[in-house]
Amino acid sequence: MFTFDLRTTVVFGDGVAGQCGEAVRRAGGRRVLVVTDPGVLAAGVPRPVLESLGADGLPYRVFSEVEPNPTVVDVERAVQAARDFGADAVVGVGGGSAMDVAKAVGILLGNPGGIADYDGMDKVPRPGAPVVCLPTTAGTAAEVTIFANYSDRERDYKFSVGGRHVAARVALVDPLLTLGLPPAVTAATGTDAFTHALESYVARSANPVSELLALRALALIVGHLERAVADGRDLEARRQMLLGSLMAGMAFIHTRLGLVHALAMPIGGVAPRVAHGVICGVLLPPVVAYNGPAAVERYAAVADLFGLGGSAATRTARLADAIREWLGRLGIPARLADIGVERSRFAAVADQAMASGNIPVNPRAADHADLVAILEAVA
């Protein structure tokens, strides 16, 4: 028995950003806060979104004070901007950071308190203002997930808010918005998408639908990420990467993830300036090596995508090294020291990770000592 429930209406295709005004109106919005980040705004990426809102006669205000790994302060400023403008709908245009801030604004326009009050799963009591998300990266799948992540810099703490009232109402997934994304950002976000798909595929909680989505996502990402990194204007590579990211998100919201993400969240609090996908890339090979004996057939299927030969056990044993080499070609660092995470932090990171809901669904059981050993393997 399993349940598959997608909270977000998804529209995918070249040029669908031009439907934003119509999507907001159908969701009941009349005044819109558009949340983005400075780089996306400076590059002119939101232009078709703003033109669509204007064509539909919807007043809007742009809020672009969003930084990578958004903070509770970013959220507070965005919520205040929405209230000052009288916004009753939110549009998020950008990567996971902008979309997560947009989700937070939607939540807090309909619920009391601050976003940190909803740390955890199913803590948001009521639906918020409608949110429409338009991703500009192929990575987080925040446009379709029921999760959003935030950093509290005062506590060196990163937390997740999850549940049915966190999801965007509509996702307009337009490959044209991802053209020209810088190579480093393409690599980091693509690594995040690959990790989502892989951890979902091998999770104990996987179901027949999530398995199909995750395995197809893995094939798309392995087949197109290097192309997208090499040429930011390769529309076909961008299109397939965005589809892979979307499918990975649709899979993992029904399965959760695994040890990579359990560890990546607290590391994100320790190293808030490091892209989440980069953290995942550092952790992925040792986690695959640790998990391999517990999910040989599934990891062997992933190894096939890398052209590895031999028995299922042999292919699985070789997969961690193949992933490490692939990530190296993408420019992802191999060591925690490379991203500023010292050994002195490992015990505390493992403490926080043990509380993650991703631990129980990981294919191999892990305790605190196991997590520290994984960190030590890439120290």
C-alpha positions as CSV (number, residue, x, y, z in Angstrom):
1,M,0.0,0.0,0.0
2,F,1.2,3.5,-0.8
3,T,-0.1,7.0,-1.3
4,F,1.1,9.4,-4.1
5,D,-0.2,12.9,-3.6
6,L,1.3,15.9,-5.5
7,R,0.2,19.1,-3.8
8,T,1.4,21.4,-6.7
9,T,0.0,21.8,-10.2
10,V,2.9,21.5,-12.6
11,V,3.1,23.2,-16.0
12,F,6.3,22.3,-17.9
13,G,7.5,23.7,-21.2
14,D,9.4,26.4,-23.0
15,G,7.8,29.8,-22.4
16,V,5.4,28.8,-19.7
17,A,6.7,31.7,-17.5
18,G,4.3,33.8,-19.6
19,Q,1.4,32.1,-17.9
20,C,2.3,33.5,-14.5
21,G,-0.4,36.2,-14.4
22,E,-3.1,33.7,-15.3
23,A,-1.8,31.2,-12.7
24,V,-1.9,33.9,-9.9
25,R,-5.4,35.0,-10.9
26,R,-6.7,31.4,-10.9
27,A,-5.2,31.0,-7.4
28,G,-7.1,34.0,-6.2
29,G,-4.2,36.5,-6.1
30,R,-4.7,40.2,-6.8
31,R,-1.5,41.9,-5.4
32,V,1.7,40.0,-5.8
33,L,5.1,40.0,-4.1
34,V,7.7,38.6,-6.5
35,V,10.6,37.1,-4.6
36,T,14.0,36.6,-6.4
37,D,17.7,37.1,-5.8
38,P,20.0,39.9,-6.9
39,G,21.8,37.9,-9.5
40,V,18.6,36.6,-11.2
41,L,17.1,40.0,-11.2
42,A,20.3,41.7,-12.6
43,A,20.4,39.1,-15.4
44,G,16.8,40.0,-16.4
45,V,15.5,36.5,-15.9
46,P,12.2,37.5,-14.3
47,R,11.3,39.8,-17.2
48,P,8.7,37.4,-18.8
49,V,7.2,36.8,-15.3
50,L,6.8,40.5,-14.6
51,E,5.4,41.1,-18.1
52,S,2.8,38.4,-17.6
53,L,1.7,39.9,-14.3
54,G,1.5,43.3,-15.9
55,A,-0.5,42.0,-18.9
56,D,-3.0,40.5,-16.5
57,G,-3.4,43.8,-14.6
58,L,-1.8,42.5,-11.4
59,P,0.1,45.0,-9.3
60,Y,3.4,43.6,-8.1
61,R,6.4,44.5,-6.0
62,V,9.8,42.8,-6.4
63,F,11.8,41.7,-3.4
64,S,15.3,40.6,-4.3
65,E,17.1,40.6,-0.9
66,V,17.6,36.9,-0.9
67,E,21.0,35.3,-0.3
68,P,22.1,31.7,-0.8
69,N,20.9,29.4,2.1
70,P,18.3,32.0,3.0
71,T,18.1,33.1,6.6
72,V,15.3,33.9,9.0
73,V,16.2,37.5,8.6
74,D,15.7,37.2,4.8
75,V,12.3,35.8,5.5
76,E,11.3,38.5,8.0
77,R,12.3,41.2,5.5
78,A,10.3,39.6,2.7
79,V,7.2,39.1,4.9
80,Q,7.4,42.8,5.9
81,A,7.6,43.8,2.2
82,A,4.6,41.7,1.4
83,R,2.6,43.2,4.2
84,D,3.6,46.7,3.4
85,F,2.5,46.2,-0.2
86,G,-0.7,44.4,0.8
87,A,0.2,41.3,-1.1
88,D,-2.2,38.4,-1.1
89,A,-0.1,36.1,-3.4
90,V,3.6,35.3,-3.8
91,V,5.7,34.4,-6.9
92,G,9.1,32.9,-6.4
93,V,11.6,33.2,-9.3
94,G,15.0,31.7,-8.8
95,G,16.8,28.7,-7.3
96,G,15.8,27.0,-4.1
97,S,16.7,30.0,-1.9
98,A,14.3,32.4,-3.6
99,M,11.5,29.8,-3.8
100,D,11.9,28.8,-0.2
101,V,11.6,32.5,0.9
102,A,8.5,32.8,-1.3
103,K,7.1,29.7,0.4
104,A,7.8,31.2,3.8
105,V,6.1,34.5,2.9
106,G,3.1,32.5,1.7
107,I,3.0,30.6,5.0
108,L,3.4,33.6,7.2
109,L,0.7,35.6,5.4
110,G,-1.7,33.0,6.6
111,N,-0.2,31.9,9.9
112,P,1.1,33.7,13.0
113,G,4.7,33.9,14.3
114,G,8.0,33.5,12.5
115,I,9.2,30.8,10.2
116,A,11.4,29.2,12.9
117,D,8.2,28.4,14.8
118,Y,7.4,25.8,12.1
119,D,10.7,24.0,12.3
120,G,9.8,20.3,11.7
121,M,7.1,18.4,9.9
122,D,3.4,19.3,9.7
123,K,3.7,22.3,12.1
124,V,2.0,24.8,9.7
125,P,-1.6,24.7,10.8
126,R,-3.4,26.5,8.0
127,P,-3.0,27.2,4.3
128,G,-1.2,30.4,3.6
129,A,-1.3,32.8,0.6
130,P,-1.0,31.1,-2.8
131,V,2.5,30.7,-4.1
132,V,3.6,30.3,-7.7
133,C,7.2,29.1,-8.2
134,L,9.3,29.3,-11.3
135,P,12.7,27.6,-11.0
136,T,15.8,29.1,-12.7
137,T,18.0,26.1,-11.7
138,A,17.7,22.4,-12.1
139,G,18.5,21.3,-8.6
140,T,16.3,21.8,-5.5
141,A,12.9,21.0,-7.0
142,A,11.6,23.5,-4.5
143,E,8.8,24.3,-6.9
144,V,7.2,21.0,-6.3
145,T,8.4,19.8,-2.8
146,I,6.6,20.1,0.5
147,F,9.8,21.2,2.2
148,A,11.6,24.5,2.6
149,N,15.0,25.2,4.3
150,Y,16.3,28.1,6.2
151,S,19.4,29.1,8.2
152,D,19.6,30.7,11.6
153,R,23.0,32.4,11.5
154,E,22.9,33.3,15.2
155,R,22.7,29.6,16.2
156,D,24.8,28.1,13.2
157,Y,21.6,26.1,12.7
158,K,19.8,25.1,9.5
159,F,16.3,23.8,9.7
160,S,13.5,22.5,7.4
161,V,9.8,23.3,7.4
162,G,7.7,20.6,5.9
163,G,4.1,19.6,5.3
164,R,1.1,20.0,3.1
165,H,0.8,23.7,3.6
166,V,4.4,24.4,2.6
167,A,4.0,23.4,-1.1
168,A,3.6,25.9,-3.9
169,R,0.1,26.1,-5.4
170,V,1.5,26.1,-9.0
171,A,4.9,25.4,-10.5
172,L,5.7,26.9,-13.9
173,V,8.7,25.0,-15.0
174,D,10.3,26.8,-18.0
175,P,13.6,25.6,-19.4
176,L,14.2,29.0,-21.0
177,L,14.6,30.5,-17.5
178,T,17.7,28.3,-16.9
179,L,19.6,29.3,-20.0
180,G,23.0,30.8,-19.4
181,L,23.3,29.6,-15.7
182,P,27.0,29.8,-14.7
183,P,28.9,26.4,-14.8
184,A,29.5,26.3,-11.0
185,V,25.9,26.9,-10.2
186,T,24.8,24.4,-12.8
187,A,27.1,21.8,-11.3
188,A,26.1,22.4,-7.7
189,T,22.4,22.4,-8.4
190,G,22.6,19.4,-10.7
191,T,24.5,17.5,-8.0
192,D,21.7,18.2,-5.6
193,A,19.1,16.9,-8.1
194,F,21.2,13.7,-8.6
195,T,21.4,13.2,-4.9
196,H,17.7,13.7,-4.5
197,A,17.0,11.0,-7.1
198,L,19.6,8.5,-5.8
199,E,18.5,8.8,-2.2
200,S,14.9,8.5,-3.1
201,Y,15.5,5.5,-5.4
202,V,17.3,3.5,-2.7
203,A,15.2,4.6,0.3
204,R,13.3,2.0,2.3
205,S,10.2,4.0,1.8
206,A,10.3,3.9,-2.0
207,N,7.2,2.9,-3.8
208,P,6.6,1.8,-7.4
209,V,5.8,5.3,-8.7
210,S,8.7,7.0,-6.8
211,E,11.1,4.4,-8.1
212,L,10.1,5.1,-11.8
213,L,10.4,8.8,-11.3
214,A,13.8,8.6,-9.5
215,L,15.4,6.2,-11.9
216,R,14.3,8.2,-14.9
217,A,15.6,11.4,-13.2
218,L,19.0,9.7,-12.6
219,A,19.2,8.8,-16.3
220,L,18.4,12.3,-17.4
221,I,20.9,13.9,-15.0
222,V,23.8,11.5,-15.8
223,G,23.1,12.0,-19.5
224,H,22.9,15.8,-19.5
225,L,24.6,17.5,-16.6
226,E,28.1,17.6,-18.1
227,R,26.6,19.1,-21.3
228,A,24.7,21.7,-19.3
229,V,27.9,22.6,-17.3
230,A,30.0,22.9,-20.5
231,D,27.5,25.0,-22.5
232,G,25.0,27.1,-20.6
233,R,23.0,27.8,-23.8
234,D,22.4,24.1,-24.6
235,L,18.7,24.2,-24.5
236,E,18.1,20.5,-24.8
237,A,20.5,19.7,-22.0
238,R,18.8,22.4,-19.9
239,R,15.4,21.0,-20.7
240,Q,16.3,17.5,-19.7
241,M,18.1,18.6,-16.6
242,L,15.1,20.6,-15.4
243,L,12.8,17.6,-16.1
244,G,15.2,15.4,-14.2
245,S,15.2,17.8,-11.2
246,L,11.4,18.0,-11.3
247,M,11.0,14.2,-11.4
248,A,13.5,13.8,-8.5
249,G,11.5,16.2,-6.4
250,M,8.3,14.4,-7.2
251,A,9.9,11.2,-6.1
252,F,11.5,12.3,-2.8
253,I,8.6,14.2,-1.4
254,H,7.0,10.7,-1.1
255,T,10.0,8.9,0.2
256,R,12.2,11.4,2.0
257,L,16.0,11.1,1.4
258,G,18.9,9.5,3.3
259,L,22.2,10.0,5.1
260,V,23.6,12.6,2.6
261,H,20.8,15.0,3.4
262,A,20.6,14.1,7.0
263,L,24.3,15.3,7.3
264,A,24.1,18.1,4.7
265,M,21.5,20.1,6.7
266,P,23.6,20.6,9.8
267,I,26.7,21.1,7.7
268,G,24.8,23.9,5.9
269,G,24.5,25.6,9.3
270,V,28.2,25.3,9.9
271,A,29.1,26.4,6.3
272,P,26.3,28.7,5.3
273,R,28.1,30.2,2.4
274,V,28.7,26.8,0.7
275,A,26.1,25.7,-1.9
276,H,23.9,22.9,-0.6
277,G,24.6,20.8,-3.7
278,V,28.3,21.1,-3.2
279,I,27.9,19.7,0.4
280,C,25.9,16.9,-1.0
281,G,28.5,16.1,-3.6
282,V,31.3,15.8,-1.0
283,L,29.1,13.5,1.1
284,L,27.7,11.3,-1.6
285,P,30.6,8.9,-2.4
286,P,31.2,7.8,1.2
287,V,27.4,7.4,1.8
288,V,27.1,5.3,-1.3
289,A,30.1,3.2,-0.2
290,Y,28.4,2.8,3.3
291,N,25.0,1.9,1.9
292,G,26.0,-0.3,-1.0
293,P,25.8,-3.7,0.8
294,A,22.2,-2.9,1.9
295,A,20.8,-2.1,-1.6
296,V,23.0,-4.0,-4.1
297,E,20.5,-4.4,-6.9
298,R,19.4,-0.8,-6.8
299,Y,22.8,0.7,-6.7
300,A,23.8,-1.7,-9.5
301,A,21.0,-0.3,-11.6
302,V,22.5,3.2,-11.0
303,A,26.0,1.9,-11.9
304,D,24.6,0.8,-15.3
305,L,24.1,4.5,-16.1
306,F,27.8,5.1,-15.6
307,G,28.7,2.1,-17.9
308,L,30.1,0.0,-15.1
309,G,30.4,-3.8,-15.8
310,G,30.5,-7.0,-13.8
311,S,28.1,-8.6,-11.4
312,A,25.6,-6.5,-9.4
313,A,27.9,-6.7,-6.3
314,T,30.9,-5.6,-8.4
315,R,29.0,-2.7,-10.1
316,T,27.8,-1.5,-6.7
317,A,31.3,-1.7,-5.2
318,R,32.6,0.5,-8.0
319,L,29.8,3.0,-8.0
320,A,31.2,5.3,-5.2
321,D,34.4,5.8,-7.1
322,A,32.6,6.4,-10.4
323,I,30.4,9.1,-8.8
324,R,33.5,10.7,-7.2
325,E,35.2,10.9,-10.6
326,W,32.1,12.3,-12.3
327,L,31.7,14.9,-9.6
328,G,35.3,15.8,-10.0
329,R,34.8,16.5,-13.7
330,L,32.0,18.8,-12.7
331,G,34.3,20.7,-10.3
332,I,32.7,19.5,-7.1
333,P,35.3,19.3,-4.2
334,A,36.1,16.0,-2.7
335,R,36.8,16.9,1.0
336,L,35.0,18.7,3.8
337,A,38.2,20.6,4.5
338,D,37.9,22.1,1.0
339,I,34.6,23.7,2.1
340,G,35.8,24.9,5.5
341,V,34.3,22.1,7.7
342,E,36.7,21.0,10.4
343,R,36.9,17.7,12.2
344,S,36.0,19.5,15.5
345,R,32.5,19.9,14.1
346,F,31.9,16.3,13.2
347,A,30.4,15.1,16.5
348,A,27.9,18.0,16.6
349,V,27.0,17.6,13.0
350,A,26.3,13.9,13.7
351,D,24.2,14.8,16.8
352,Q,21.9,17.0,14.7
353,A,21.8,14.5,11.8
354,M,20.6,11.7,14.1
355,A,17.4,13.7,14.6
356,S,16.6,13.9,10.9
357,G,13.6,12.1,9.5
358,N,15.9,10.9,6.7
359,I,17.8,8.5,8.9
360,P,15.0,5.9,9.3
361,V,14.4,5.6,5.5
362,N,18.1,5.2,4.6
363,P,18.7,1.7,3.2
364,R,21.3,0.9,5.9
365,A,20.8,1.6,9.6
366,A,23.3,4.2,11.0
367,D,24.2,5.4,14.4
368,H,26.2,8.4,15.6
369,A,29.5,6.6,15.2
370,D,28.6,5.5,11.7
371,L,27.9,9.2,10.7
372,V,31.1,10.4,12.2
373,A,33.0,7.7,10.2
374,I,31.4,8.8,7.0
375,L,32.5,12.4,7.7
376,E,36.0,11.2,8.6
377,A,36.2,9.4,5.2
378,V,36.0,12.7,3.4
379,A,37.7,14.9,6.1
